[in-house]
Amino acid sequence: NFKKAHRRNKFFRQLTAYYLHIWIAYNEEILKNIETLPATQYLVIDHLGLLSHDKQLFDTIVNDWGFNLQYHDFAQVYKPSLFNKADDIDHFVKDETLLQKAKMLETKMKSLCI
């Protein structure tokens, strides 16, 4: 739909940099907190990693952290249609430094994922 695509592009042009600043601040705070903890006290996983690492995540939460939970295979409750595909925002961000900072932060966060 042309109108919907136009509205979406207008939204991205107007607000992408604003929300990217927020995303950067949020993830920088997560990294600051992670850096204060021993590696045994946190796990980082992205939503797609839940499909391949759900058992590892569950085992850590139950066995290492002492939670009393019942395991359910994530693939049995996962609904791919509920996860949005990431949009390519590069051409909406005029500040190349901001974009590079976000990409470096994303790479750092992914490097910490199980």
Distance bins in CASP14 RR format, pairs under 12 A and 6 or more apart:
PFRMAT RR
TARGET T0000
AUTHOR 0000-0000-0000
RMODE 2
METHOD distances of the structure
MODEL  1
1 7 0 0 0 0 1 0 0 0 0 0 0
1 8 0 0 0 0 1 0 0 0 0 0 0
2 8 0 0 0 0 0 1 0 0 0 0 0
2 9 0 0 0 0 0 1 0 0 0 0 0
3 9 0 0 0 0 0 1 0 0 0 0 0
3 10 0 0 0 0 0 1 0 0 0 0 0
4 10 0 0 0 0 0 1 0 0 0 0 0
4 11 0 0 0 0 0 1 0 0 0 0 0
5 11 0 0 0 0 0 1 0 0 0 0 0
5 12 0 0 0 0 0 1 0 0 0 0 0
6 12 0 0 0 0 0 1 0 0 0 0 0
6 13 0 0 0 0 0 1 0 0 0 0 0
7 13 0 0 0 0 0 1 0 0 0 0 0
7 14 0 0 0 0 0 1 0 0 0 0 0
8 14 0 0 0 0 0 1 0 0 0 0 0
8 15 0 0 0 0 0 1 0 0 0 0 0
8 16 0 0 0 0 0 1 0 0 0 0 0
8 87 0 0 0 0 1 0 0 0 0 0 0
8 89 0 0 0 0 0 1 0 0 0 0 0
8 92 0 0 0 0 0 1 0 0 0 0 0
9 15 0 0 0 0 0 1 0 0 0 0 0
9 16 0 0 0 0 0 1 0 0 0 0 0
9 87 0 0 0 0 0 1 0 0 0 0 0
9 89 0 0 0 0 0 1 0 0 0 0 0
9 91 0 0 0 0 0 1 0 0 0 0 0
9 92 0 0 0 0 1 0 0 0 0 0 0
10 16 0 0 0 0 0 1 0 0 0 0 0
10 92 0 0 0 0 0 1 0 0 0 0 0
11 18 0 0 0 0 0 1 0 0 0 0 0
11 19 0 0 0 0 1 0 0 0 0 0 0
11 87 0 0 0 0 0 1 0 0 0 0 0
11 89 0 0 0 0 0 1 0 0 0 0 0
11 92 0 0 0 0 1 0 0 0 0 0 0
12 18 0 0 0 0 0 1 0 0 0 0 0
12 19 0 0 0 0 1 0 0 0 0 0 0
12 20 0 0 0 0 0 1 0 0 0 0 0
12 87 1 0 0 1 0 0 0 0 0 0 0
12 88 0 0 0 0 1 0 0 0 0 0 0
12 89 1 0 0 1 0 0 0 0 0 0 0
12 90 0 0 0 0 0 1 0 0 0 0 0
12 91 0 0 0 0 1 0 0 0 0 0 0
12 92 1 0 1 0 0 0 0 0 0 0 0
12 93 0 0 0 0 1 0 0 0 0 0 0
13 89 0 0 0 0 0 1 0 0 0 0 0
13 91 0 0 0 0 1 0 0 0 0 0 0
13 92 1 0 1 0 0 0 0 0 0 0 0
13 93 0 0 0 0 1 0 0 0 0 0 0
13 94 0 0 0 0 1 0 0 0 0 0 0
14 92 0 0 0 0 1 0 0 0 0 0 0
14 93 0 0 0 0 0 1 0 0 0 0 0
14 94 0 0 0 0 0 1 0 0 0 0 0
15 21 0 0 0 0 0 1 0 0 0 0 0
15 22 0 0 0 0 0 1 0 0 0 0 0
15 23 0 0 0 0 0 1 0 0 0 0 0
15 89 0 0 0 0 0 1 0 0 0 0 0
15 92 0 0 0 0 1 0 0 0 0 0 0
15 93 0 0 0 0 0 1 0 0 0 0 0
16 22 0 0 0 0 0 1 0 0 0 0 0
16 23 0 0 0 0 0 1 0 0 0 0 0
16 87 0 0 0 0 1 0 0 0 0 0 0
16 88 0 0 0 0 0 1 0 0 0 0 0
16 89 1 0 1 0 0 0 0 0 0 0 0
16 90 0 0 0 0 1 0 0 0 0 0 0
16 91 0 0 0 0 1 0 0 0 0 0 0
16 92 1 0 1 0 0 0 0 0 0 0 0
16 93 1 0 1 0 0 0 0 0 0 0 0
16 94 0 0 0 0 1 0 0 0 0 0 0
16 95 0 0 0 0 0 1 0 0 0 0 0
16 98 0 0 0 0 1 0 0 0 0 0 0
16 99 0 0 0 0 1 0 0 0 0 0 0
16 102 0 0 0 0 0 1 0 0 0 0 0
17 23 0 0 0 0 0 1 0 0 0 0 0
17 24 0 0 0 0 0 1 0 0 0 0 0
17 89 0 0 0 0 1 0 0 0 0 0 0
17 90 0 0 0 0 0 1 0 0 0 0 0
17 92 1 0 0 1 0 0 0 0 0 0 0
17 93 1 0 1 0 0 0 0 0 0 0 0
17 94 1 0 0 1 0 0 0 0 0 0 0
17 95 1 0 0 1 0 0 0 0 0 0 0
17 96 0 0 0 0 0 1 0 0 0 0 0
17 97 0 0 0 0 0 1 0 0 0 0 0
17 98 1 0 0 1 0 0 0 0 0 0 0
17 99 0 0 0 0 1 0 0 0 0 0 0
17 101 0 0 0 0 0 1 0 0 0 0 0
17 102 0 0 0 0 0 1 0 0 0 0 0
18 24 0 0 0 0 0 1 0 0 0 0 0
18 25 0 0 0 0 0 1 0 0 0 0 0
18 89 0 0 0 0 0 1 0 0 0 0 0
18 92 0 0 0 0 0 1 0 0 0 0 0
18 93 0 0 0 0 0 1 0 0 0 0 0
18 95 0 0 0 0 0 1 0 0 0 0 0
18 98 0 0 0 0 0 1 0 0 0 0 0
19 25 0 0 0 0 0 1 0 0 0 0 0
19 26 0 0 0 0 0 1 0 0 0 0 0
19 87 0 0 0 0 0 1 0 0 0 0 0
19 89 0 0 0 0 1 0 0 0 0 0 0
19 92 0 0 0 0 0 1 0 0 0 0 0
19 93 0 0 0 0 0 1 0 0 0 0 0
19 98 0 0 0 0 0 1 0 0 0 0 0
19 102 0 0 0 0 0 1 0 0 0 0 0
20 26 0 0 0 0 0 1 0 0 0 0 0
20 27 0 0 0 0 0 1 0 0 0 0 0
20 87 0 0 0 0 0 1 0 0 0 0 0
20 89 1 0 0 1 0 0 0 0 0 0 0
20 90 0 0 0 0 0 1 0 0 0 0 0
20 92 0 0 0 0 1 0 0 0 0 0 0
20 93 1 0 0 1 0 0 0 0 0 0 0
20 94 0 0 0 0 0 1 0 0 0 0 0
20 95 0 0 0 0 1 0 0 0 0 0 0
20 97 0 0 0 0 0 1 0 0 0 0 0
20 98 1 0 0 1 0 0 0 0 0 0 0
20 99 1 0 0 1 0 0 0 0 0 0 0
20 100 0 0 0 0 0 1 0 0 0 0 0
20 101 0 0 0 0 1 0 0 0 0 0 0
20 102 1 0 1 0 0 0 0 0 0 0 0
20 103 0 0 0 0 0 1 0 0 0 0 0
20 105 0 0 0 0 0 1 0 0 0 0 0
20 106 0 0 0 0 0 1 0 0 0 0 0
21 27 0 0 0 0 0 1 0 0 0 0 0
21 28 0 0 0 0 0 1 0 0 0 0 0
21 93 0 0 0 0 0 1 0 0 0 0 0
21 95 0 0 0 0 1 0 0 0 0 0 0
21 97 0 0 0 0 0 1 0 0 0 0 0
21 98 1 0 0 1 0 0 0 0 0 0 0
21 99 0 0 0 0 0 1 0 0 0 0 0
21 101 0 0 0 0 1 0 0 0 0 0 0
21 102 0 0 0 0 1 0 0 0 0 0 0
21 105 0 0 0 0 0 1 0 0 0 0 0
22 28 0 0 0 0 0 1 0 0 0 0 0
22 29 0 0 0 0 0 1 0 0 0 0 0
22 98 0 0 0 0 0 1 0 0 0 0 0
22 102 0 0 0 0 0 1 0 0 0 0 0
23 29 0 0 0 0 0 1 0 0 0 0 0
23 30 0 0 0 0 0 1 0 0 0 0 0
23 86 0 0 0 0 0 1 0 0 0 0 0
23 89 0 0 0 0 0 1 0 0 0 0 0
23 93 0 0 0 0 0 1 0 0 0 0 0
23 98 0 0 0 0 0 1 0 0 0 0 0
23 99 0 0 0 0 0 1 0 0 0 0 0
23 101 0 0 0 0 0 1 0 0 0 0 0
23 102 1 0 0 1 0 0 0 0 0 0 0
23 103 0 0 0 0 0 1 0 0 0 0 0
23 105 0 0 0 0 1 0 0 0 0 0 0
23 106 0 0 0 0 1 0 0 0 0 0 0
23 109 0 0 0 0 0 1 0 0 0 0 0
24 30 0 0 0 0 0 1 0 0 0 0 0
24 31 0 0 0 0 0 1 0 0 0 0 0
24 93 0 0 0 0 0 1 0 0 0 0 0
24 95 0 0 0 0 0 1 0 0 0 0 0
24 97 0 0 0 0 0 1 0 0 0 0 0
24 98 1 0 0 1 0 0 0 0 0 0 0
24 99 0 0 0 0 0 1 0 0 0 0 0
24 100 0 0 0 0 0 1 0 0 0 0 0
24 101 1 0 0 1 0 0 0 0 0 0 0
24 102 1 0 1 0 0 0 0 0 0 0 0
24 103 0 0 0 0 0 1 0 0 0 0 0
24 104 0 0 0 0 1 0 0 0 0 0 0
24 105 1 0 0 1 0 0 0 0 0 0 0
24 106 0 0 0 0 1 0 0 0 0 0 0
24 108 0 0 0 0 0 1 0 0 0 0 0
24 109 0 0 0 0 0 1 0 0 0 0 0
25 31 0 0 0 0 0 1 0 0 0 0 0
25 32 0 0 0 0 0 1 0 0 0 0 0
25 98 0 0 0 0 0 1 0 0 0 0 0
25 101 0 0 0 0 0 1 0 0 0 0 0
25 102 0 0 0 0 0 1 0 0 0 0 0
25 105 0 0 0 0 0 1 0 0 0 0 0
26 32 0 0 0 0 0 1 0 0 0 0 0
26 33 0 0 0 0 0 1 0 0 0 0 0
26 102 0 0 0 0 0 1 0 0 0 0 0
26 105 0 0 0 0 1 0 0 0 0 0 0
26 109 0 0 0 0 0 1 0 0 0 0 0
27 33 0 0 0 0 0 1 0 0 0 0 0
27 34 0 0 0 0 0 1 0 0 0 0 0
27 44 0 0 0 0 0 1 0 0 0 0 0
27 46 0 0 0 0 0 1 0 0 0 0 0
27 101 0 0 0 0 0 1 0 0 0 0 0
27 102 0 0 0 0 1 0 0 0 0 0 0
27 103 0 0 0 0 0 1 0 0 0 0 0
27 104 0 0 0 0 0 1 0 0 0 0 0
27 105 1 0 1 0 0 0 0 0 0 0 0
27 106 1 0 0 1 0 0 0 0 0 0 0
27 107 0 0 0 0 0 1 0 0 0 0 0
27 108 0 0 0 0 1 0 0 0 0 0 0
27 109 1 0 1 0 0 0 0 0 0 0 0
27 110 0 0 0 0 0 1 0 0 0 0 0
27 112 0 0 0 0 0 1 0 0 0 0 0
28 34 0 0 0 0 0 1 0 0 0 0 0
28 35 0 0 0 0 0 1 0 0 0 0 0
28 101 0 0 0 0 1 0 0 0 0 0 0
28 102 0 0 0 0 0 1 0 0 0 0 0
28 104 0 0 0 0 0 1 0 0 0 0 0
28 105 1 0 0 1 0 0 0 0 0 0 0
28 106 0 0 0 0 0 1 0 0 0 0 0
28 108 0 0 0 0 1 0 0 0 0 0 0
28 109 0 0 0 0 0 1 0 0 0 0 0
29 35 0 0 0 0 0 1 0 0 0 0 0
29 36 0 0 0 0 0 1 0 0 0 0 0
29 105 0 0 0 0 0 1 0 0 0 0 0
29 109 0 0 0 0 0 1 0 0 0 0 0
30 36 0 0 0 0 0 1 0 0 0 0 0
30 37 0 0 0 0 0 1 0 0 0 0 0
30 42 0 0 0 0 1 0 0 0 0 0 0
30 44 0 0 0 0 1 0 0 0 0 0 0
30 105 0 0 0 0 1 0 0 0 0 0 0
30 106 0 0 0 0 0 1 0 0 0 0 0
30 108 0 0 0 0 0 1 0 0 0 0 0
30 109 1 0 0 1 0 0 0 0 0 0 0
30 112 0 0 0 0 1 0 0 0 0 0 0
31 37 0 0 0 0 0 1 0 0 0 0 0
31 42 0 0 0 0 0 1 0 0 0 0 0
31 44 0 0 0 0 1 0 0 0 0 0 0
31 104 0 0 0 0 0 1 0 0 0 0 0
31 105 1 0 0 1 0 0 0 0 0 0 0
31 106 0 0 0 0 0 1 0 0 0 0 0
31 107 0 0 0 0 0 1 0 0 0 0 0
31 108 1 0 0 1 0 0 0 0 0 0 0
31 109 1 0 0 1 0 0 0 0 0 0 0
31 111 0 0 0 0 0 1 0 0 0 0 0
31 112 0 0 0 0 1 0 0 0 0 0 0
32 105 0 0 0 0 0 1 0 0 0 0 0
32 108 0 0 0 0 0 1 0 0 0 0 0
33 41 0 0 0 0 0 1 0 0 0 0 0
33 42 0 0 0 0 1 0 0 0 0 0 0
33 44 0 0 0 0 0 1 0 0 0 0 0
33 112 0 0 0 0 0 1 0 0 0 0 0
34 41 0 0 0 0 1 0 0 0 0 0 0
34 42 1 0 1 0 0 0 0 0 0 0 0
34 43 0 0 0 0 1 0 0 0 0 0 0
34 44 1 0 0 1 0 0 0 0 0 0 0
34 108 0 0 0 0 1 0 0 0 0 0 0
34 109 0 0 0 0 1 0 0 0 0 0 0
34 111 0 0 0 0 0 1 0 0 0 0 0
34 112 1 0 0 1 0 0 0 0 0 0 0
34 113 0 0 0 0 0 1 0 0 0 0 0
35 41 0 0 0 0 0 1 0 0 0 0 0
35 42 0 0 0 0 0 1 0 0 0 0 0
35 44 0 0 0 0 0 1 0 0 0 0 0
35 108 0 0 0 0 0 1 0 0 0 0 0
35 112 0 0 0 0 0 1 0 0 0 0 0
36 42 0 0 0 0 1 0 0 0 0 0 0
37 43 0 0 0 0 0 1 0 0 0 0 0
37 44 0 0 0 0 0 1 0 0 0 0 0
37 112 0 0 0 0 0 1 0 0 0 0 0
38 64 0 0 0 0 0 1 0 0 0 0 0
39 60 0 0 0 0 0 1 0 0 0 0 0
39 64 0 0 0 0 0 1 0 0 0 0 0
39 112 0 0 0 0 1 0 0 0 0 0 0
39 114 0 0 0 0 0 1 0 0 0 0 0
40 60 0 0 0 0 1 0 0 0 0 0 0
40 63 0 0 0 0 0 1 0 0 0 0 0
40 64 1 0 0 1 0 0 0 0 0 0 0
40 65 0 0 0 0 1 0 0 0 0 0 0
41 60 0 0 0 0 0 1 0 0 0 0 0
41 61 0 0 0 0 0 1 0 0 0 0 0
41 64 0 0 0 0 1 0 0 0 0 0 0
41 65 0 0 0 0 1 0 0 0 0 0 0
42 57 0 0 0 0 0 1 0 0 0 0 0
42 60 0 0 0 0 1 0 0 0 0 0 0
42 61 0 0 0 0 0 1 0 0 0 0 0
42 64 0 0 0 0 0 1 0 0 0 0 0
42 65 0 0 0 0 0 1 0 0 0 0 0
42 112 0 0 0 0 1 0 0 0 0 0 0
42 113 0 0 0 0 0 1 0 0 0 0 0
42 114 0 0 0 0 0 1 0 0 0 0 0
43 49 0 0 0 0 0 1 0 0 0 0 0
43 50 0 0 0 0 0 1 0 0 0 0 0
43 53 0 0 0 0 1 0 0 0 0 0 0
43 54 0 0 0 0 0 1 0 0 0 0 0
43 56 0 0 0 0 1 0 0 0 0 0 0
43 57 1 0 0 1 0 0 0 0 0 0 0
43 58 0 0 0 0 0 1 0 0 0 0 0
43 59 0 0 0 0 0 1 0 0 0 0 0
43 60 1 0 1 0 0 0 0 0 0 0 0
43 61 0 0 0 0 1 0 0 0 0 0 0
43 64 0 0 0 0 1 0 0 0 0 0 0
43 65 0 0 0 0 1 0 0 0 0 0 0
43 112 0 0 0 0 1 0 0 0 0 0 0
43 113 0 0 0 0 1 0 0 0 0 0 0
43 114 1 0 1 0 0 0 0 0 0 0 0
44 53 0 0 0 0 0 1 0 0 0 0 0
44 57 0 0 0 0 0 1 0 0 0 0 0
44 60 0 0 0 0 0 1 0 0 0 0 0
44 108 0 0 0 0 1 0 0 0 0 0 0
44 109 1 0 0 1 0 0 0 0 0 0 0
44 110 0 0 0 0 1 0 0 0 0 0 0
44 111 0 0 0 0 1 0 0 0 0 0 0
44 112 1 0 1 0 0 0 0 0 0 0 0
44 113 1 0 1 0 0 0 0 0 0 0 0
44 114 1 0 0 1 0 0 0 0 0 0 0
45 51 0 0 0 0 0 1 0 0 0 0 0
45 52 0 0 0 0 1 0 0 0 0 0 0
45 53 1 0 0 1 0 0 0 0 0 0 0
45 54 0 0 0 0 1 0 0 0 0 0 0
45 55 0 0 0 0 0 1 0 0 0 0 0
45 56 0 0 0 0 1 0 0 0 0 0 0
45 57 1 0 1 0 0 0 0 0 0 0 0
45 58 0 0 0 0 0 1 0 0 0 0 0
45 60 0 0 0 0 0 1 0 0 0 0 0
45 61 0 0 0 0 0 1 0 0 0 0 0
45 74 0 0 0 0 0 1 0 0 0 0 0
45 109 0 0 0 0 0 1 0 0 0 0 0
45 110 0 0 0 0 0 1 0 0 0 0 0
45 112 0 0 0 0 1 0 0 0 0 0 0
45 113 1 0 1 0 0 0 0 0 0 0 0
45 114 1 0 1 0 0 0 0 0 0 0 0
46 52 0 0 0 0 0 1 0 0 0 0 0
46 53 0 0 0 0 1 0 0 0 0 0 0
46 57 0 0 0 0 0 1 0 0 0 0 0
46 83 0 0 0 0 0 1 0 0 0 0 0
46 86 0 0 0 0 0 1 0 0 0 0 0
46 106 0 0 0 0 1 0 0 0 0 0 0
46 109 1 0 0 1 0 0 0 0 0 0 0
46 110 1 0 0 1 0 0 0 0 0 0 0
46 111 0 0 0 0 0 1 0 0 0 0 0
46 112 0 0 0 0 1 0 0 0 0 0 0
46 113 1 0 1 0 0 0 0 0 0 0 0
46 114 0 0 0 0 1 0 0 0 0 0 0
47 53 0 0 0 0 0 1 0 0 0 0 0
47 54 0 0 0 0 0 1 0 0 0 0 0
47 57 0 0 0 0 0 1 0 0 0 0 0
47 74 0 0 0 0 0 1 0 0 0 0 0
47 78 0 0 0 0 1 0 0 0 0 0 0
47 79 0 0 0 0 0 1 0 0 0 0 0
47 80 0 0 0 0 0 1 0 0 0 0 0
47 82 0 0 0 0 1 0 0 0 0 0 0
47 83 1 0 1 0 0 0 0 0 0 0 0
47 84 0 0 0 0 1 0 0 0 0 0 0
47 85 0 0 0 0 0 1 0 0 0 0 0
47 86 0 0 0 0 0 1 0 0 0 0 0
47 113 0 0 0 0 0 1 0 0 0 0 0
48 54 0 0 0 0 0 1 0 0 0 0 0
48 74 0 0 0 0 0 1 0 0 0 0 0
48 78 0 0 0 0 1 0 0 0 0 0 0
48 80 0 0 0 0 1 0 0 0 0 0 0
48 83 1 0 0 1 0 0 0 0 0 0 0
48 84 0 0 0 0 0 1 0 0 0 0 0
48 85 0 0 0 0 0 1 0 0 0 0 0
48 86 0 0 0 0 0 1 0 0 0 0 0
48 110 0 0 0 0 0 1 0 0 0 0 0
48 113 0 0 0 0 1 0 0 0 0 0 0
48 114 0 0 0 0 0 1 0 0 0 0 0
49 55 0 0 0 0 0 1 0 0 0 0 0
49 56 0 0 0 0 1 0 0 0 0 0 0
49 57 0 0 0 0 1 0 0 0 0 0 0
49 74 0 0 0 0 1 0 0 0 0 0 0
49 75 0 0 0 0 0 1 0 0 0 0 0
49 78 0 0 0 0 0 1 0 0 0 0 0
49 83 0 0 0 0 0 1 0 0 0 0 0
49 110 0 0 0 0 0 1 0 0 0 0 0
49 113 1 0 0 1 0 0 0 0 0 0 0
49 114 1 0 0 1 0 0 0 0 0 0 0
50 56 0 0 0 0 0 1 0 0 0 0 0
50 57 1 0 0 1 0 0 0 0 0 0 0
50 58 0 0 0 0 0 1 0 0 0 0 0
50 72 0 0 0 0 0 1 0 0 0 0 0
50 73 0 0 0 0 0 1 0 0 0 0 0
50 74 1 0 1 0 0 0 0 0 0 0 0
50 75 0 0 0 0 1 0 0 0 0 0 0
50 76 0 0 0 0 0 1 0 0 0 0 0
50 77 0 0 0 0 1 0 0 0 0 0 0
50 78 1 0 0 1 0 0 0 0 0 0 0
50 79 0 0 0 0 0 1 0 0 0 0 0
50 80 0 0 0 0 0 1 0 0 0 0 0
50 83 0 0 0 0 1 0 0 0 0 0 0
50 113 0 0 0 0 0 1 0 0 0 0 0
50 114 0 0 0 0 0 1 0 0 0 0 0
51 57 0 0 0 0 0 1 0 0 0 0 0
51 73 0 0 0 0 1 0 0 0 0 0 0
51 74 1 0 0 1 0 0 0 0 0 0 0
51 75 1 0 0 1 0 0 0 0 0 0 0
51 76 0 0 0 0 0 1 0 0 0 0 0
51 77 0 0 0 0 0 1 0 0 0 0 0
51 78 1 0 0 1 0 0 0 0 0 0 0
51 79 0 0 0 0 0 1 0 0 0 0 0
51 80 0 0 0 0 1 0 0 0 0 0 0
51 83 0 0 0 0 0 1 0 0 0 0 0
52 73 0 0 0 0 0 1 0 0 0 0 0
52 74 0 0 0 0 1 0 0 0 0 0 0
52 75 0 0 0 0 1 0 0 0 0 0 0
52 78 0 0 0 0 0 1 0 0 0 0 0
52 113 0 0 0 0 0 1 0 0 0 0 0
52 114 0 0 0 0 1 0 0 0 0 0 0
53 59 0 0 0 0 1 0 0 0 0 0 0
53 60 0 0 0 0 1 0 0 0 0 0 0
53 61 0 0 0 0 0 1 0 0 0 0 0
53 74 0 0 0 0 1 0 0 0 0 0 0
53 75 0 0 0 0 0 1 0 0 0 0 0
53 113 0 0 0 0 1 0 0 0 0 0 0
53 114 1 0 1 0 0 0 0 0 0 0 0
54 60 0 0 0 0 0 1 0 0 0 0 0
54 61 0 0 0 0 0 1 0 0 0 0 0
54 69 0 0 0 0 0 1 0 0 0 0 0
54 71 0 0 0 0 1 0 0 0 0 0 0
54 72 0 0 0 0 1 0 0 0 0 0 0
54 73 1 0 0 1 0 0 0 0 0 0 0
54 74 1 1 0 0 0 0 0 0 0 0 0
54 75 1 0 0 1 0 0 0 0 0 0 0
54 76 0 0 0 0 1 0 0 0 0 0 0
54 77 0 0 0 0 1 0 0 0 0 0 0
54 78 0 0 0 0 1 0 0 0 0 0 0
54 114 0 0 0 0 0 1 0 0 0 0 0
55 61 0 0 0 0 0 1 0 0 0 0 0
55 62 0 0 0 0 0 1 0 0 0 0 0
55 63 0 0 0 0 0 1 0 0 0 0 0
55 71 1 0 0 1 0 0 0 0 0 0 0
55 72 0 0 0 0 0 1 0 0 0 0 0
55 73 0 0 0 0 1 0 0 0 0 0 0
55 74 0 0 0 0 1 0 0 0 0 0 0
55 75 0 0 0 0 0 1 0 0 0 0 0
55 114 0 0 0 0 0 1 0 0 0 0 0
56 62 0 0 0 0 0 1 0 0 0 0 0
56 63 0 0 0 0 0 1 0 0 0 0 0
56 64 0 0 0 0 0 1 0 0 0 0 0
56 71 0 0 0 0 0 1 0 0 0 0 0
56 74 0 0 0 0 0 1 0 0 0 0 0
56 113 0 0 0 0 0 1 0 0 0 0 0
56 114 1 0 1 0 0 0 0 0 0 0 0
57 63 0 0 0 0 0 1 0 0 0 0 0
57 64 0 0 0 0 0 1 0 0 0 0 0
57 65 0 0 0 0 0 1 0 0 0 0 0
57 67 0 0 0 0 0 1 0 0 0 0 0
57 69 0 0 0 0 0 1 0 0 0 0 0
57 71 0 0 0 0 0 1 0 0 0 0 0
57 72 0 0 0 0 0 1 0 0 0 0 0
57 74 0 0 0 0 1 0 0 0 0 0 0
57 113 0 0 0 0 0 1 0 0 0 0 0
57 114 1 0 0 1 0 0 0 0 0 0 0
58 64 0 0 0 0 0 1 0 0 0 0 0
58 65 0 0 0 0 0 1 0 0 0 0 0
58 66 0 0 0 0 0 1 0 0 0 0 0
58 67 0 0 0 0 1 0 0 0 0 0 0
58 68 0 0 0 0 0 1 0 0 0 0 0
58 69 1 0 0 1 0 0 0 0 0 0 0
58 70 0 0 0 0 1 0 0 0 0 0 0
58 71 1 0 1 0 0 0 0 0 0 0 0
58 72 0 0 0 0 1 0 0 0 0 0 0
58 73 0 0 0 0 1 0 0 0 0 0 0
58 74 0 0 0 0 1 0 0 0 0 0 0
58 114 0 0 0 0 0 1 0 0 0 0 0
59 65 0 0 0 0 0 1 0 0 0 0 0
59 66 0 0 0 0 0 1 0 0 0 0 0
59 67 0 0 0 0 0 1 0 0 0 0 0
59 69 0 0 0 0 0 1 0 0 0 0 0
59 71 0 0 0 0 1 0 0 0 0 0 0
59 114 0 0 0 0 0 1 0 0 0 0 0
60 66 0 0 0 0 1 0 0 0 0 0 0
60 67 0 0 0 0 1 0 0 0 0 0 0
60 69 0 0 0 0 0 1 0 0 0 0 0
60 71 0 0 0 0 0 1 0 0 0 0 0
60 114 0 0 0 0 1 0 0 0 0 0 0
61 67 1 0 1 0 0 0 0 0 0 0 0
61 68 0 0 0 0 1 0 0 0 0 0 0
61 69 1 0 0 1 0 0 0 0 0 0 0
61 70 0 0 0 0 0 1 0 0 0 0 0
61 71 0 0 0 0 1 0 0 0 0 0 0
61 114 0 0 0 0 0 1 0 0 0 0 0
62 68 1 0 0 1 0 0 0 0 0 0 0
62 69 1 0 1 0 0 0 0 0 0 0 0
62 70 0 0 0 0 1 0 0 0 0 0 0
62 71 1 0 0 1 0 0 0 0 0 0 0
63 69 0 0 0 0 0 1 0 0 0 0 0
63 71 0 0 0 0 0 1 0 0 0 0 0
71 77 0 0 0 0 0 1 0 0 0 0 0
72 78 0 0 0 0 0 1 0 0 0 0 0
74 80 0 0 0 0 0 1 0 0 0 0 0
86 102 0 0 0 0 0 1 0 0 0 0 0
86 106 0 0 0 0 1 0 0 0 0 0 0
87 93 0 0 0 0 0 1 0 0 0 0 0
88 99 0 0 0 0 0 1 0 0 0 0 0
88 103 0 0 0 0 0 1 0 0 0 0 0
89 95 0 0 0 0 0 1 0 0 0 0 0
89 98 0 0 0 0 0 1 0 0 0 0 0
89 99 0 0 0 0 1 0 0 0 0 0 0
89 102 0 0 0 0 1 0 0 0 0 0 0
89 103 0 0 0 0 0 1 0 0 0 0 0
89 106 0 0 0 0 0 1 0 0 0 0 0
90 96 0 0 0 0 1 0 0 0 0 0 0
90 98 0 0 0 0 0 1 0 0 0 0 0
90 99 1 0 0 1 0 0 0 0 0 0 0
90 100 0 0 0 0 0 1 0 0 0 0 0
90 102 0 0 0 0 1 0 0 0 0 0 0
90 103 0 0 0 0 1 0 0 0 0 0 0
91 99 0 0 0 0 1 0 0 0 0 0 0
92 98 0 0 0 0 0 1 0 0 0 0 0
92 99 0 0 0 0 1 0 0 0 0 0 0
93 99 1 0 1 0 0 0 0 0 0 0 0
93 100 0 0 0 0 1 0 0 0 0 0 0
93 101 0 0 0 0 0 1 0 0 0 0 0
93 102 0 0 0 0 1 0 0 0 0 0 0
93 103 0 0 0 0 0 1 0 0 0 0 0
95 101 0 0 0 0 1 0 0 0 0 0 0
95 102 0 0 0 0 1 0 0 0 0 0 0
96 102 0 0 0 0 0 1 0 0 0 0 0
96 103 0 0 0 0 0 1 0 0 0 0 0
97 103 0 0 0 0 0 1 0 0 0 0 0
97 104 0 0 0 0 0 1 0 0 0 0 0
98 104 0 0 0 0 0 1 0 0 0 0 0
98 105 0 0 0 0 0 1 0 0 0 0 0
99 105 0 0 0 0 0 1 0 0 0 0 0
99 106 0 0 0 0 0 1 0 0 0 0 0
100 106 0 0 0 0 0 1 0 0 0 0 0
100 107 0 0 0 0 0 1 0 0 0 0 0
101 107 0 0 0 0 0 1 0 0 0 0 0
101 108 0 0 0 0 0 1 0 0 0 0 0
102 108 0 0 0 0 0 1 0 0 0 0 0
102 109 0 0 0 0 0 1 0 0 0 0 0
103 109 0 0 0 0 0 1 0 0 0 0 0
103 110 0 0 0 0 0 1 0 0 0 0 0
104 110 0 0 0 0 0 1 0 0 0 0 0
104 111 0 0 0 0 0 1 0 0 0 0 0
105 111 0 0 0 0 0 1 0 0 0 0 0
105 112 0 0 0 0 0 1 0 0 0 0 0
106 112 0 0 0 0 0 1 0 0 0 0 0
106 113 0 0 0 0 0 1 0 0 0 0 0
107 113 0 0 0 0 0 1 0 0 0 0 0
END
